[in-house]
Structures are given as C-alpha cells and as structure tokens.
Amino acid sequence: MSEFDTVALEVTTNSNAITRLLQQSPAQILTSNPIRTKMIASAKIKTDKIDARVLAELARAGYLPLVWLPDLDTESLRHLFCDRRSLVDRRTELKNTVHSILHRNLIEYQFEDLFGAAGRKWLEALCEASDQGCDQLDRLRLRAILIELDRLESHLREVEGAIAAFIAERPKLRAQLDHLLSIHGVSMVVGAGLLAAIGDIKRFSKAKQLASYFGLVPSTYQSGDTQARHGKITKTGRSDARWLAVEAAEHLRKAPGPLRALYTRVSAKRGHNVAVVAVARKLTELAWHLLTKDEDFLYQKPRLTQDKRSAVRKLARRRTGRKIPSAAAPALGSKAALYGSGLQGRKVKDQISKLAAEQAEAIYQAVIEHRQADGNSSTLTSNSGFDPTRPLSTDWQKVLEIVAEKHLHALKSEQSS
C-alpha cells in the first residue's frame, strides 16, 4: 500500500492488532466507531459487502466517526480490569445462588454478611448437617459453590496483584494512580479502572469532555425557538468507568469538602441517586485536573492516602519481589504546613486536614447561597483568599497553615490549663 491509500475498518475483537500491523505501511489507517457509523448510514439490507462500501464512502467523504487506538499499556490494563470484572460478576452470581437456595428452603439467618467469617462457618456447618431443613442435593450444591467461591477469591487476589504490579512497573501509570488515590473513595481497583478507561489524558482538552466520554453529562433536547431541556445522563461511552465513578462517589459524598456540600444541596432537591451521579461527574472532572496538572487532591486525608499507596506497593512487591517506591510527591500541605507546625502524629495532621476541608465546605456553601441570592456568578473568598470554586494549591496551603496554627494554639491552651 502507498501513502495515497486509505484503509477503514470497524472496531472488533482483533481490530487493534490488525490496525497496528497495517500502520507499518505508509497508508492512512482509520478505525471507525460501529455505533456512530450505524447512526449515520443505517440500512435495512446488511451484508459485509454493503458495510465495506459504506465505510469506504464515509472515509472518502471525511464523515467516518473514528475511535482512539489505545496504546499497548492501556490495552493491557483494560484486559486485566475486564478479567477482574468477569470474576466479580461470577462471584456475585454464585452468592445470589446461595441466597436463592436458603430462601427456597425457608432457612433464615441473622448474619449481616452471610459470607463473612461467622456466616461462612455457618454455611459450612449447614452443608454437613442433615436436620437443618435443607435437602441433600442443595447441601451438595452449597458445598460446590463454597469451593468455587474460594477459588474465585484466590483468582481475584492474583489478578489484583497483577494489576498492581503492572502499574507499579510503569512510572507514569504509578504516578497517575498515586494522584487518583488521594481522592476519598478511590481504591486501587477504581483508580486502575479509571486509568484503563481514560488512556492518554491529553486526548481530552477539557474536564467536561472526560465527563461526556464517561456518559455522565445530561442529555439536551432543543429544536427551533424552543428552550433547551436537559434530561437524564447520556450513558454513552465506557459503562465500566461510569460505574466505577458512581461507586467512588458513594464514598466521596461523605468526606468533608465542597463535594459533600454539593451532594447535600442536590439531594435535597432531586434525591439521593441524582446527587450521587452529580458527585460522580465532579469526581470525573476532578480526575482530569489531577492527571493534567500532575497533583494530588486538595481535600485529601493524608494518612488514608498514604495507606492506600502503601497497600498498592505492598501488593506489587508480593507479585514482583521488588520494592516499589511511591511515584507521587508528599501530600500537599503535609510537609510545609503540617510537619513544620510542631504538631506530632499522623492522627493530629489528619485532624488538621479534616478541619480545613470542613472550612472549605462552609466557604463553598456560602458562595452558592451568595450566587442564588444575587443571581450572578460573583464569588466569595476566605480570609486567606481561598476560593473553593476555583481552588489553587498556594491558597489551600495558606488555609492549612492557618488551621494548623489555630489547632496548635488550642492544644497549648488545653495543656496550660
């Protein structure tokens, strides 16, 4: 093929491998999005020959909707995450089967977690007993399911270890994961899943584009002179990443900071589910800022962040046998504002961060109330100049220093009295 040739193909299971092979030639290689292609050129008669003709015509006219070809690291991470998701789905299916067996045999239990230590011991005893109202066949099924659950748990640990080792051996991915782990509610699995879905963060020029890619933006309906109407979220893009963002938002909404105030305000008007999705969208936009600016979350819990990073390195060390250093810089404010304050102990420093986050939350609430009262977008700031709607690291550093100084003064007053 020459440089004047163009090859168009749809995304399939092996399209990435084929595309990489074809890219060795000077021809232009285009990989199309089959969903969007179908929207542009749908037909009642569908054959491979007709589809090939449609792709060629769209490519010639420049209307072929393209997809991003992931790099090898991103593609491998996606495969690992999909393997873990399949195992989790299978585990959930088996646990539901256990509940179904107990329900069908009218067997009641008092455990909050049926598959915890106490619940598991009770299930194993149920498999051995013959006078518990469970017939022999169901006892055999329960035993087989418990064995399969043990195997799945072991396999899950192996896959999670492989994910941790894969990221730890790549400095860029390790640094990005460390930044995401500073967000409350983002674990190693959630962070790795988000990185796998995002790929190269530079392909998103704005935070809103990443939220749209995850399908977390509201749909819009507008025609002619009618006023635009916003509906439910689009749910386009990668559904697994959207699910991870919502799961993390369930935890993030409880942490002190402006996002908790956002959840409280939206939930009072629209309910819990809508509010959690709103937090998930902000979390996605937050992830874009952290990865683009190469920094940690301002309202993090330093000790929790360090524990999560240490857990990932420990998991990777078990897999590789090598010590993995942290890729991220020390938590923002922990060194200058907290370690230089004379305060001792990680617990005290966590308390400082919590008080500062609560102060930022209060400022954010005041800003929103001020906007609603005046009907404009003017902002309020704290005495330190901190604006939670457009937070800057330097301003947040001042907030931490002020809170640390007040806390240290309060501790000295208590000791003297």
N, C-alpha and C positions, 0 to 999 in steps of 0.2 A: 504493500500500500504506500501511496505517496502522501505528501503534505497537503495535497488538494482533495484527498478523500475524507469522508466523514462516516463514522460508524455509530449507529444509535441502537441501544438495546435497553430492555426493561430490567428492573431490579428483580432478581430471582435468588435462589439459594446460593448459586455459584457465580453470580454476575460480577461480584467484586474480583474474584480470581481471574475471570475472563478479561475484565477491564484492565487489570494490571498487566496481563500478557499482551493485550493489544496496545497498551500505552508505550510499549517498547518500539513501536513503529512511529513514523512521523505523522500519521493520520490523526485527525481530531476524533476523540472517543467521547461519546455522550451517553450517560446513564439516566434514563427517564424514570419519573415517578408514575407508576401504573395507575394509581388512584386519580391523580390530576389529569393524566393523559386520557383516561376514560371519560372524565367530565368534559374535556374539550372535543373529543372525537369519538362519541359513542355510536354504536351501530347494532342493528338487530341481527345481522349476519356476522358471525365472528369466526374467523379461521386464522391460522398462523400467517398465511399469505396476506390476508387483508390487514392484520395487525402490523406486519412488517411494512406494508405500503403506507399505513397511517404514520408510523414512526418516521419513515423516510420523508414523507411530505411535511410533517411538523418540523423535523430537523432542518429541512431545506428552507422553510419559511421563517425559522428562528422562533417558533412557538412551542418547542418541545420543553415541557417542565422537567427540570433536572434535579437530581439528588446529589448530596455531597458524598464523595467517596471517602470513607473513613481510613485513617492511617492504620498501619498494622497493629500498633499498640491499642488503639481504641477498639478495633475489631476484635482483638483477642480478649480485651476486658469485657466487651459485650457478650462474647461467648461464655466466659466464666460466670458472668452475672446471670445469664439465661440458664445455665446449668444449675445454679443455686435456686433460682426461681422455680424450676421444674421440681427440684427436691422438696422445696417448701410446699408447693401445691400438692404433691403426693402425700406429704406428711399430714397436711390438713385434711385430705380426703380420708386417710386412714383413721384419724382422730374422730372425724364425723361418723365413720362406720362404727367405731366403738360406742359412741353416744347412741347411735341407732339400735345397736344390739341391746344395750341396757334399757332403752326406752321400750323396745318391743317386748322384753321380758319383765317389764314393770319393776325393775330394780332401781331403787333410789340410793343416792349417796349424798354426803354432806361436805364434800371437798370443794373448795373454791377453784382449785386447779386439779382436775382429775388426773393429770399426767405429771404432777409434782411428785416429790418423794413419797409422801403419805398415800396419795392417790394411786401411784404406781404399785406400791406394796399391796394395796387393797385389791387392785386388778389382778395381780399375780396370784393372790390367795383365792380370788374368785375362780380363776382357771383351774385350781386344784380341787376346790370344794364341789360336792355333788348335791348339796342340800340348800343351795342359795337361790333356787328358782330359775336357774339358767341351765338349759338342756346341754347335752354332751356336745352336740355339733357346734353350738355357739361358743362353748368353752374352748373347743379346738380352734375356732376362728379367732377368738380373742388372743389365744397364745401365739398364733401365727402372726397376728397384727402387731403384738408387742415385740416380737422378734424382728419384724420388718421395721418398726419404729426405731429400734436400737441401731439397726443397720443404716437407716437414713440419717440418724443423728451423727453417726460416725462419718458418713459420707459428707454431710454438711460441714463438719469441722475440717475435713480435708479440703473441700472447695474453698471455704473461707480462708484457710491457711494459704491456699494457692493464690487467692485474690490479694491477700496482704503481702505475700512475697513478691508477686508480680508488680505491685505498686511500689514497694519498698526498694526494688532494684532499679527503679527509674526515677531519678532525682526530680524531674519536672512533675510527674504524677504524684510523687511523695509530697512535694511542696504544696501542690494544689489540694491534696487530701487533707494535709495539716490545716490549711486555711478553712476548709469546709467543716472540719471537726471542731472549730471554735464556735460554731453555731449550736445552740442548745437544741437537742433533738436529732442531730445528725450523727449517726454512728458510722462505723467503718463500712458497713453494708450500704447504708443510704448514701454516704459520700462517694463510694466507688460506683454505685449505680448511677448517680448523677453525672460523674465524670465520664462514664461509659456512654451515656446518652448525649452529653454535650460535645465531646470530642475537642476540636480546636475552638477555644473560646473566641478567637479573633474573627470567626465567621459570623459572629453576632455583633453588629456595630452598636446596638443599644440593649439595655436591660429588658425593655419591653419585647424585643424580638425573641429573646430566650423564653420569656413567659408565653409568647404566642407559639413558639416551637413545641412547648410542653402542653399546649391546649388549655392554658389557664386564664385566657383572656375572654371577656364576654363577647358573644356574637352580636352583630349590629344589623338592624334592618332599617333601610331608608330608601325611599323612592320619590322622585319628583320634589314637590314642595313639602312633603310630609316630614314631621320631626323624626329624627333618628330615634329608634327604640333599641335598647340593649336587652338581650335575653340571657340564656344560660351560657356557660362557658363552651367554647367550641369543641373541646375534647379531641382536637386534631393532634398530629404528631405522635410522640412516643408515650404510650399509655403507661408503661412501667415507670418512667421518670415522673409522670404526673402523680401516680400512686405513691411513690416514694416521697415526693414533696408534701403531699397531704398527710402522710403518716408522720413526717417530721414536724409539720405544722401543729399536729395534735399536742406535741410536747412543747414546742416553741411558744405557743399561746399562753402557757402557764409561767414562763420565765419573765421576770421584771424587765420592763423596757417598753419602747413605743409600740412594738408589735402586740404586746399584751393589751395595751390601750386600744389599738386598732380592733382586736378581736372583741373586746368588751363593747365598743361602740357599734360595730356591725351586728353582733349577735343580739343586741337589744332591739334592733330594727328588723333584721332579716332571719334571725335564728342561728343555731349552732353550726349547721352544715355550711351555709353560705359564708359565715365568718371564718371558718377553718380554711375554706378554699381561698378566701381573700388573703389570709396569712400565708398560705402556700404560694400564692402568686408573689407576694412580697419576699418570701424566702428565696424564690427562684431569681428574682431581680437582685436580691442581696448576694446570692452566689455569683452572679455575673460581676458585680462590683468587686467582690473579694478576689476572684480569679483574674480579673482585668487589672486591678490595681496592686495585686500581689500583697495583700494584707489580711489581717485577722478581723473577726467580728468585734466591733467596739464593746458591745454589751455582753461579752462572754463571761463565763465563770472560769477564772484561770486554773483553778485546781481540777475542775472537771475536764477542761480542755487538755491539760497535761496528762491526766489519767487515760483519756481516750487515745491520745497519741502513743502513750507508753504501751497500751494494750495492743495496738496495731503493730508496733515494733517487736513486741514480745511474740505475737503470733507469727510474724515473718521470721523471727530468729529461730523459732521451733521448726519452721519449714526449711530454711536455708542453712541453719547452723552458724550464721554470721551475725554480728552485732550491727544493727541498723541505726544510724544517727537520725535525729529529728531534722527535717528539712526546713521547718519554719523558724523564724526568729522568735525570741522570747515574747510572751504575750504583751500586747501594747499596754503601757502604763504600769506593768508589774515591776519593771526594773527601776525606772526613773521616779515614778510617783509613789510606789508602794515600798519597794525594797530600800529606797533612800529615806523613808519616813521614820525609821526607828521602830516600826511595828514588827513583831515577831510572830511567826507561824503562818502556815498557809490558810488556816481557818479564818484568821483575822483579815488577811488580804482578800479572801473571798467575800467576807462581810463588807469590806470597803467597796468592792466591785458591785455587790448587790445594792448597797445604799446609793451608789452613783447611778446605777441603772434605774432605780426607782425614782430618782430625781429627774432623770431624762424622760421617764414616762410621764411624770407630772407636768414637765415643760411641754411635752407633746400634746397632752390633753388641753393645756391652756392655749396652745397655738390653734388647735382645732376649734375650741369654743370661741376664740377671738375671731377666727375666719367666719364662722357661722353667724356671729353677731354683727360683724361689719359688712359681710358679704363680699370681701375681697381676699386676695391672696397674700396680704402682708403677714409677716412673721414676728414672733416674739422670741427673745433670747434670754438666757440666764445671765447672771452677773459675770460669769466667765466668758460670755459671748457665744455659748454653745447653742446651736440651732439643731434640734433633733430631726427636722425635715430635710436638712442638708448637712449632716454631721461631718466634721473634719477631725482628723486624728489629733491635730495640735490643740483644738478646742476641747476635745474629750480628755486629753492629757491634763489640762488645767482643771477640769471638773474632778478628776481623780485626785489631784493634788489637794484641792480644797476640801473634799470629803475626807481624805486621809488625815489632813491636818486637824479637822474638827473632831474626828474619831479619836485621834491620839490625845487631843486636849481633854476630851471626855474621859478617857481611860485614866489620865493623870489626875483628874479631879476626883474620880472614884477612889484611886489609891491613896490620895492625900486625906480624904475624908474617912 
